[in-house]
C-alpha cells in the first residue's frame, strides 16, 4: 500500500487549492485509494522485500496553513487525505504565528510533517524539539511524518548513517510505538535540486533506516523517499525494498505530474 504524499511548501492560495482538488479528485478514480484512515497505514510494509506490493494507494497532500480550510472542504467526501506542513507543540496559548495541532485535527487532517530539512535548516528546529512535535501529534491521533536526511557534505564525509541514526533516535525519543508514524528519508542534497539519489543509495539508506527502526522497537513503519521524485523515476524507486512511497515537492503542484507518480504502482 504505497503512500504518495505531496508537500506544496509555500505554494498555492485557497482558490488555487480548490481548483486543484476539484480536478485531481475528478481524475483520480483509478488510483484504488484506501479510505480507512491512519489505522490502515501499518499495512504499508506488509509485503516483504521482493514481493509484489498490493495495488492500493494512500494519497496525502500537505498544503500551506492558509489553505487548510479549502483542503478540508474540497476533500471531505474523498478518500484523499491531507495534513499540515508544520505545527507547534502546544494546542493553544501565546505563541504568535504558530499552528495548533488540535485545530488541525478538528479540521479533519490526519497527518503533519515534522523535521523537514527546511524547518531544520532555515528555522533551526532541533531534534529534541521535533521529538516533542511527534509526541504532540500522536497524542491527538494525528500521524507524524518525521523527515530525516543528510546534507551533501555529510554524505561526502561518509556520515550518512551517523546522521540518520541520530535523527531517528532523537526524533523518536518521545514517540509511542503503539501509534502510527511515518518516516520520510530525504537526502538534503536531492531536494529541489533535480539530483536524485541512485537506486543503490536509496536502497542502502532505506535498509539502514528499517533496521534501526526495528532495533528501536518500531515495527512495520512506512518509509517514504523524497528528493526530486518525478514520474520518470518513480516506478524504479518504488521497486526498491523498504521504499513504501514518496514525499514529493514540486511535482505535486501539477495535477498531471502527481497523478503520473501516483499511478506508478498500478502499472509497475
N, C-alpha and C positions, 0 to 999 in steps of 0.2 A: 504494500500500500504506500506508494511514494507520496511524499509531501512536496507540493510546489508552492513556494512562498514568494511573494513579490513585495519588495521593500521600495516604496516610492520616494523615500527620503523627503526633501523639501520641494516636492513637485505636486502640481495639480491643486485647484481650488474646489470648493464644493460643487459648483456647476459642472466642472470638468469630471469630477468624481462620479456624479450621477450619470453623465453621458457615457463614460467609460463602462460602468457596470451595466447599464442598460444594454449596450452592445455585447459585452462579454457574457452576461447571463444568457442572452438570446442565442449565442453561438456555442455555448459550452455543453450542450446536451449530450454529446458523445463522450464526455470525459469520465463517465461512470463514477461520479463523485460519492464519497462517503459522507453521510449526514448525521452520524450518531454523536459527533462531538468529540471532546477530549478523550473519553474513555476508550475510543477505538484506536488511539494513536499507538498503544502498546503493541498492536499487530504489525506495525511498520517493519519490524525486524523478524517477523515470524518465518519468513523464508530464509533458509540457511544460505551462506555464501555458495554461489554456483548454481542455486536453484532458480527457476523462473519465478519472478516476482508476480504476485496477483495483479490484475488489471485495475483495481480500484484506486482512485486518487483522492488526495486531500488537497484542496486549493485554499490558500490563505493570503490575504492582502494586508499590508501594513501601510495605511495612509497617514499623512501628517495629521496632527491633532485637530486643526480646524475642519477636517473632513470626516471626523468620526461620525457625526450625526448623519451626514449624507451617505456614508457607508452603511450604517445601521439600517437606514430606511431602504436603501437600494437592495440590500441582501437579506432582508428579514424573511422572505419566503423562498430563499435559495439555499442549497447545501454549501455554497461558497461561504467561507468564513473570513473573519478579519480580526485584526489586533492593533495594539498601539506600538509605536516606534520607541517610546520612552515613557517611563513612569517614575514617580517618586516613591520613597519607602514609607511614607505616611499617607493616610487616606484624606486627611484634611488638616488645615492649620495655616499658620502664617508662612507660607512657602511660595512667594510670588513667582509666577511663571512656570510652576511645576504642574504635572499631570497626575490626577488622583487615580490610583489603580481601582478603587472602589467604584468611581464613576465609570471607568472603562468597563468594568464587569456589568454594572447596571445597564449600560447601553447595549449589551449583547455581545461584546467582544469575547473571544476565547483565548487569546494569545497576547504576548507582548515580547518585544525584543529586549535583550539585556546584554550590555557589553559589546555592542557593535564597535568596530575599530574607530569609527568617527567619534563615538562617545568616549572611548578611551583616550584617543589622541587629542581631539580638539577641546574636549570638556574635562579632561583629566580625571575620569572616573576610575577609581582603583578597584582591585579585586575584592577587598573587604566590603566596600560599598555595594558592589554588584551582587555579592552574596546576600546582602540584606534585601536587595530588589527581588532576587529569586524567591526568598522567603515570603516577602510581602505578596507576591503574585500567587504563589501556591496556596497561601492562607485564604485567598479569595476564590479559589477554584479556577484560576487562570493558569495557562501553561506558559512558563517562561521558555524563550528560545535563547539560550546562552551562546553568544558568539565568541569564538576563540580563533587565534591565528597569529602567525609570526610575521615580522617585518622582513624586508629583503636583506638587511644587514644581519639579522638574526639567523636567517637561513644560510647565508653565505658563511657565517661563523659556526655553522653546524650546531645551532642552539634550538632548532625547531622543537625537538622533543622536550627539552627542558622548559621552554616557554609554554608549550601546550599542557604539560603536566602541572605547572604552577597555576595556570589559568583555570584548569579543571578543578584542581584540588581546592584552591581558594574560593573559586566561584560557586562551588557546590557545597561549601562548608556548612551552610545553614539550610541546605535543601533537604526536603523529605524524599526518601527512597520509595515511598508508597504513593506519591502523587506524580502526575505526568510532567515531563520535562523533555526538551529537545535541545540537542547540541548542533550548532552550525559552525563548521570549520571554514573559515575564510582567510586564506593567506593574504595578508595586507597588501603585498606587492601585486596581487592579481585583481584587486577591487577597483573597477572602473578604469583600468589601465589598458584593457584589451589583451593583456597577458593572461594565459591560462596555465595553471599547473599541469604538468604532464600526467598521463594516466598513472604512471608509476609513482609520481609524487603524491597524487591523491590517494592511491591505494595504500601507500606506506603510512600516510598521515591518518587515514580513517581506521586502518588496522590498529595503529598505536592507540588512538582515542578509544576505540571499542574495548581494547584490552585493559586500558587504565580505568575505564568506567566500571568494568566488571570487578577489577581489583578494589575499587572504591565502594562496591556493593550496589551499583546501579545496573539493573538488568534490562535488556531489550529497549535501550534508549535510542530513538531515531537520531541519526547523524546526517545532517544536510551538508552539501558542498556549496560554497558561494565564491564567486570570483570570475567575472566576465563570462557567465554562462549564457549560451545562445542556442538556438535550435540546431545549429550545425554541429555542436559538440555535446549536446545533452544526451543523445542516445548512447554514445560511447561511455560517457561518465556514469550514466545510470546503471550500466552493466558491471561496474566495479563493486566488489564485495564491500558491504557496510556503507555504501552510498545510498541513503534512503530518500533522496530527493534533493531539492535545491533551494537556496535563498538567492533570489535574483534581483538585481538592481535595475539598471537602465532598460533591459529587455522586457521588464514587467510593466513599463509605462505605455506600451503599444499593444493593442488587442491582438493583432496578428502574430507578433513575435512571441508573446507569452502563451497564447493558445498553442503555438507550434511546440514550445517547450513542454507544456502540459500533456501534449499528445505523444511525447517521445516514448512513454511507457506503453502506449496502446499498440504501437507497430514496431516495437523493438525486436 
